[in-house]
């Protein structure tokens, strides 16, 4: 037999055009495999196979009523589209790879959720990968994903190994970097400046006239950038009493408690502790409460991320807010333009940040 021209179906499925024609008008193909075909779906939906294919590949190009009929027909027949076959014809996989450092850290979830929903509306699926703040792991993950030829890639951060950068540039695949900012992105970057956050936190602490500054920070590139900027700025402002405790990443409640205990053991008695995540600040608060140390009376706290619980802690947590939803939306929209060969007006997009002052300091 020969492969029917322009067909979509399950991997390994073979059917001649004559056989496909015989199935039109039937609810299900009566072949030995029992596999549901694109023609079965089109017959159930009351349209052509081309329309059904377009509804699967580019749903935004199909009228809403038709799109609903196709969805209903797919649900009724149990059809599983072979997106790879459609990708071979259009030279698109309809797959977007998104890499985050930690699936366990909810701070990334809003960005990925918004990013994924916007791309799904355009007919794409998301392949989510975790690399754990490890540049070598990021490269290995990329190598595994590249064989599937994604149409686009979302990366968390701008710091990549030399080999990883070489690999990314060689593919020519549209890339959007997030959660950081640089004037020289691989392709597109949507994020905020961690250096400016560090400087802004230093200015905030200076205005608070705190006697001593503690820094409880994770050992990742972005946290280190903030740490360097903050300590440099504080020293220029004449504040020399800075105690730094670094913890492993991803940060956690437990590491927040342990880090705060370490700061106290080093002689930190009063001042403000700036944490590199709200999670660390939450753990630090628990440790201070366990020791009956007043917050903010004796020691103040601030976090980063403005997660949902930050405003409802007692006392409410002072933190750094950046629009994670807008970051995901802009990343998706920019990537879609690049995939479609359209110009991206702003390949370096700064979504900004703000210090949200609450009761903890």
NORGIGI-V943044 format. One line per field, one symbol per residue. phi: phi as a letter, one per 40 degrees, with the letter a starting at -180 (. if undefined). psi: psi as a letter, one per 40 degrees, with the letter a starting at -180 (. if undefined). burial: + if it has 9 or more other C-alpha atoms within 8 Angstrom, else -. Layout:
BEGIN
phi: ???
psi: ???
burial: ???
END
This chain:
BEGIN
phi: .bcccgcbacdgcbaccccccccdgccacccccgccbccccccccgaccccccccccbdccbddcccccccccccccgcbccccccccccgbcfbbcbbbcaccccccccccccdcccccccgbbbbcbbbggbccccccccdccdccfccabbbcgbcbcdcccccccccgcdbbcbgaaacbccabbbaacccccdcccdccccccfccabbbbbccbdcccccdccccccccccgcbcbbbbbbcbccadccccccccccccchcbaibbcbcaccccccccccccccfccbcdbbcbabahfcdcdcbcbcdccabbbccccccccccccccccccgccbcbcbbccgaacbcbcca
psi: iihhheiiaihehhhiddddddeheidihfiddehhidddddddefaidddddddddgdeeiidddddddddddddefhhigdddddddefiefhhhhhidheehededddddddddddddeeiihhhihefehddddddddddddeegieihhihiehiiddddddddddehhhhiieaiiegidcihhaihddddddddddddddefidihihhiigiddddddddddddddddeeheghhhhiiiiiiidddddddddddddeehdiahhhieidddddddddddddefhhheddhiiiahdfidedeeihiihhihhigddddddddddddddddeeiihdgehhheaiihhhaee.
burial: ---+---+++----++---+--++-+-++------++++++++++-+++-++++++++++-+---++-++-+++--+-+-+++-++++---++++++++++++----+++++++++-+++++++++--+++++-+-+++-++--+----+++++++++--+--++--++---+++++++++---+++++++++++++++++++-++---+-++++++++--++++++++++-+++---+--++++++-+++++-++++++++++---+-++++++++++++++++++++---++++-+++++++++---++++-+++++++++++++++++++++++++-------+++++++-+--++++
END
